[in-house]
Amino acid sequence: MDSRCSSIDSRLNGRGAGSVTTTPVSARIESYEAAEKKCISDVRRTFCLFVTFDLLFITLLWIIELNVNGGIQKELNKEVLHYDYNASFFDIFLLAVFRFAALILAYAVCKLRHWWAIAVTTAVSCAFLIVKVIISKLLSHGGAFGYLLPIISFVLAWLETWLLDFKVLPQEAEDENRYQTLLGAADRAPLLCPGPLSDGQFYSPPESLADSDEELDDKHDPEKGLIQQVT
């Protein structure tokens, strides 16, 4: 992907040296070129921000849960150092870290244009949360956070899937197709700079000899010309 971004200038310059495109097509190609130079589209950047929000929001809720249940230091020692699958929310926080790391690596660093990474993270998140709710005792001993953290984590995972599958990938595919269409139109555009003018462009047919003789006689005999005008 980085090599693709760096080769945009050479591709367009090579086409521009051989032909001159119309101004609207050139302007639109330059706008797409500027977007490609950013190496990440606006909609993909929005997706990465939402993934970051997912991690920060789950972290905030987990910190609030620690503070409410008896203090951050005490609960950290209980949920992290003495981890208990049936009573700890630490694994839900780790699940959010897993989603963040996998999605940022796949769609921000590697700039992947496929849905398999988001499918893996969503499937792992849903399976873990469903098993966690069924087996653990969070719903009976976790209070409000026993409901809140699993539900929010589940919803955020599916929102990330929807955003990527219905917004990011279709928009980038549409932009790529439009860009390729413009490049094709630039290749097929006619030349605007005319070649050197030939003598044939200034050719004028010779005048007839009869007309030239009459005009000469009229010039040398003004009375004859006057008589012809009167008659």
C-alpha positions as a printed Julia matrix, in Angstrom:
231×3 Matrix{Float64}:
   0.0     0.0     0.0
   2.82    2.45    0.72
   4.42    1.7    -2.64
   1.05    2.32   -4.26
   0.81    5.72   -2.59
   4.35    6.65   -3.59
   3.84    5.64   -7.23
   0.85    7.9    -7.91
   3.02   10.83   -9.04
   5.05    8.76  -11.51
   1.9     7.23  -13.02
   0.21   10.58  -13.56
   3.37   12.31  -14.79
   3.92    9.54  -17.28
   0.44   10.02  -18.65
   0.71   13.79  -18.6
   3.9    13.74  -20.66
   2.26   11.85  -23.49
  -1.08   13.66  -23.61
  -2.81   16.77  -22.41
  -6.13   16.17  -20.65
  -9.01   18.51  -20.2
  -9.01   20.76  -17.16
 -11.97   19.16  -15.25
 -10.53   15.63  -15.59
  -7.07   16.82  -14.53
  -8.48   18.63  -11.51
 -10.42   15.56  -10.37
  -7.37   13.32  -10.83
  -5.31   15.74   -8.73
  -7.94   15.66   -5.98
  -7.86   11.85   -5.89
  -4.07   11.94   -5.96
  -4.05   14.2    -2.9
  -6.39   11.76   -1.12
  -4.16    8.81   -2.01
  -1.08   10.58   -0.67
  -2.65   10.52    2.79
  -2.43    6.7     2.54
  -5.58    6.36    4.65
  -9.06    7.47    3.71
 -11.28    9.65    5.87
 -13.81    6.88    6.43
 -11.04    4.46    7.48
  -9.69    7.04    9.9
 -13.18    7.36   11.39
 -13.27    3.59   11.85
  -9.9     3.63   13.64
 -11.16    6.4    15.93
 -14.22    4.32   16.77
 -12.01    1.31   17.59
  -9.98    3.54   19.92
 -13.21    4.78   21.49
 -14.21    1.16   22.1
 -11.06    0.51   24.12
 -11.22    3.76   26.07
 -14.91    3.39   26.9
 -14.54   -0.18   28.18
 -11.48    0.89   30.18
 -13.42    3.77   31.73
 -16.31    1.53   32.72
 -13.93   -1.01   34.22
 -12.14    1.68   36.27
 -15.51    2.96   37.52
 -16.46   -0.61   38.49
 -13.2    -1.0    40.42
 -13.73    2.28   42.27
 -17.35    1.53   43.12
 -16.71   -1.94   44.53
 -14.12   -0.94   47.12
 -11.28    1.08   45.66
  -9.08    0.77   42.58
  -5.98   -0.63   44.3
  -7.87   -3.26   46.28
 -10.01   -4.38   43.33
  -7.02   -4.47   40.97
  -5.3    -6.86   43.35
  -8.46   -8.95   43.51
  -9.38   -9.0    39.79
  -5.9    -9.04   38.24
  -3.49  -10.72   40.63
  -6.11  -13.13   41.96
  -8.08  -13.47   38.75
 -11.36  -15.37   38.98
 -13.24  -16.07   35.76
 -16.57  -16.16   37.57
 -16.25  -12.78   39.32
 -13.67  -10.66   37.46
 -14.22   -8.04   34.73
 -10.54   -7.98   33.83
 -11.03  -10.4    30.94
 -13.61   -8.09   29.34
 -11.02   -5.32   29.44
  -8.47   -7.66   27.84
 -11.04   -8.5    25.17
 -11.3    -4.79   24.31
  -7.49   -4.59   24.14
  -7.49   -7.59   21.79
 -10.03   -5.94   19.46
  -8.11   -2.67   19.46
  -4.72   -4.26   18.74
  -6.01   -6.59   16.0
  -8.11   -3.99   14.19
  -5.57   -1.17   14.33
  -2.84   -3.52   13.13
  -4.99   -4.84   10.28
  -6.76   -1.69    9.07
  -4.47    1.18   10.09
  -0.95   -0.3     9.9
  -1.39   -2.96    7.2
  -4.31   -1.1     5.52
  -6.15   -4.34    4.86
  -9.09   -4.16    2.43
 -10.9    -7.3     3.5
 -13.4    -8.18    6.21
 -11.69  -11.28    7.63
  -9.92   -9.44   10.49
 -13.1    -7.79   11.78
 -14.9   -11.15   11.39
 -12.34  -12.84   13.64
 -12.46  -10.17   16.36
 -16.26  -10.03   16.36
 -16.63  -13.8    16.46
 -14.12  -14.14   19.32
 -15.76  -11.29   21.25
 -19.29  -12.66   20.86
 -18.32  -16.23   21.76
 -16.36  -15.15   24.82
 -19.07  -12.79   26.1
 -21.86  -15.34   25.63
 -19.91  -18.01   27.5
 -18.92  -15.48   30.18
 -22.53  -14.48   30.83
 -23.75  -18.08   30.91
 -21.02  -19.61   33.09
 -19.85  -16.76   35.35
 -21.67  -15.2    38.28
 -21.44  -11.61   37.06
 -25.18  -11.17   36.67
 -25.84  -12.15   40.28
 -22.79  -10.67   42.02
 -21.57   -7.97   39.66
 -24.39   -5.54   40.2
 -25.21   -3.13   37.37
 -21.77   -3.6    35.83
 -22.47   -7.3    35.48
 -25.03   -6.33   32.84
 -23.45   -3.14   31.51
 -19.93   -4.25   30.58
 -20.86   -7.43   28.61
 -23.72   -5.72   26.76
 -21.7    -2.63   25.8
 -18.73   -4.75   24.71
 -21.03   -6.88   22.56
 -22.71   -3.86   20.96
 -19.44   -2.06   20.22
 -18.0    -5.15   18.52
 -20.98   -5.33   16.17
 -20.93   -1.59   15.51
 -17.32   -1.9    14.4
 -18.33   -4.71   12.04
 -21.18   -2.67   10.58
 -19.0     0.42   10.14
 -16.27   -1.47    8.28
 -18.48   -3.7     6.14
 -21.1    -1.11    5.13
 -19.11    2.14    5.18
 -15.33    1.75    4.93
 -14.88   -1.01    2.36
 -17.7     0.02   -0.05
 -16.67    3.69    0.04
 -13.02    2.89   -0.66
 -13.97    0.51   -3.48
 -16.18    3.19   -5.04
 -13.41    5.79   -4.79
 -10.91    3.38   -6.35
 -13.25    2.6    -9.27
 -13.89    6.3    -9.85
 -10.16    7.0    -9.79
  -9.43    4.27  -12.32
 -12.23    5.61  -14.55
 -10.69    9.08  -14.47
  -7.27    7.69  -15.34
  -8.8     5.85  -18.28
 -10.57    9.02  -19.41
  -7.29   10.92  -19.18
  -5.59    8.32  -21.39
  -8.36    8.56  -24.01
  -8.6    12.37  -23.97
  -7.68   14.08  -27.3
  -4.64   16.3   -27.64
  -5.36   19.94  -26.96
  -2.12   21.44  -28.24
  -2.34   21.82  -32.06
   0.6    20.94  -34.26
   2.47   23.36  -36.51
   0.27   25.16  -39.0
   0.63   24.01  -42.61
   0.51   26.13  -45.74
  -2.75   24.49  -46.73
  -4.52   26.19  -43.82
  -3.81   29.57  -45.45
  -4.63   28.49  -49.01
  -7.03   30.71  -50.98
  -8.21   29.91  -54.51
  -6.78   32.13  -57.27
  -9.04   34.74  -58.78
 -10.24   34.35  -62.31
  -8.34   36.14  -65.06
 -11.49   37.68  -66.52
 -12.37   39.38  -63.26
  -8.84   40.62  -62.83
  -8.78   42.12  -66.36
 -12.07   43.93  -65.85
 -10.89   45.3   -62.52
  -7.67   46.55  -64.13
  -9.6    48.19  -66.98
 -11.9    49.88  -64.51
  -8.98   51.21  -62.58
  -7.27   52.63  -65.74
 -10.55   53.91  -67.35
 -12.67   55.53  -64.64
 -15.23   56.76  -67.24
 -15.92   53.15  -68.33
 -16.44   52.15  -64.79
 -18.86   55.05  -64.27
 -20.82   54.07  -67.42
 -21.09   50.47  -66.2
 -22.4    51.63  -62.86
 -25.04   53.87  -64.54
 -26.2    51.1   -66.86
